[in-house]
Amino acid sequence: MTYQIIIIDDRSADILHLRTLTVQWAAMRQITPEIISYSSAEEFLFHCGDHVTCDLILLDIEMPGIDGVTLAKTIRRTNKNVSIIFITGYSDYISEGYEVSALHYLVKPVDREKFIRTLDRAYENALRYMQYLTLKLPDSTVRVPFGEIRYLEVRQNYVTVYADRAYTVKQPLSEFERQLASDNSFFRVGRSYIVNLRCIRQAAKKEIILLDGTAIPLPRGMYEPLNREMIKRL
């Protein structure tokens, strides 16, 4: 599998450094990288437009013309899933990264070990969007990437998968649990729910609050096991 990476930086020396580290990381992980670099946001937009199909973007923030944060906001209008790692000489932009769901910040000069750990996280994220649940609906069949799933809920013999929209199928929850077992982000909560741990904002004694505000009841005795799994898996 080819892992597509875009580097956007106005300094050729920084592009070379990032490219060298990326090739070293890929060799360690036995991954085939496809690396494309651009010297400005304008050059990137000219060649790619705002419809980005790569797996990872290494994005400098301080660039002449369109800066990295502004470019990231443009990319997020059409692509919510691609991992964005900001490369910066300053730490003043961290709060703005939350607006575009940046995976991480790396401060120049980029440290090799931190870079490798961060690319590992980005690659794990990419794998979640390469794995799908295949749902057979009455009038169609859809594939839902693991990374888009917030939670699953069973009622009687029907399971609803909550992702970009809700899909309801007649299938045991245990079957979905088996299919999702390859991704350690998913955790079975009692008899009725499977939750994506990455979508949890808060875990209280009696309920889970997801990032979108959804409240999921937490059965008696599940609070401690849930917290242990959140710490262990994430």
Secondary structure, DSSP 8 states (H G I E B T S, - for coil): -EEEEEEE-S-HHHHHHHHHHHHHHHHHHT-EEEEEEESSHHHHHHHHTT----SEEEEESS-SSS-HHHHHHHHHTT-SSSEEEEEES-STTHHHHGGGT-SEEEESS--HHHHHHHHHHHHHHHHHTT-EEEEE-SS-EEEEEGGG--EEEEETTEEEEESSSEEEEE--HHHHHHHGGGSTTEEEETTTEEEEGGGEEEE-SSEEEETTS-EEE--TT-HHHHHHHHHHH-
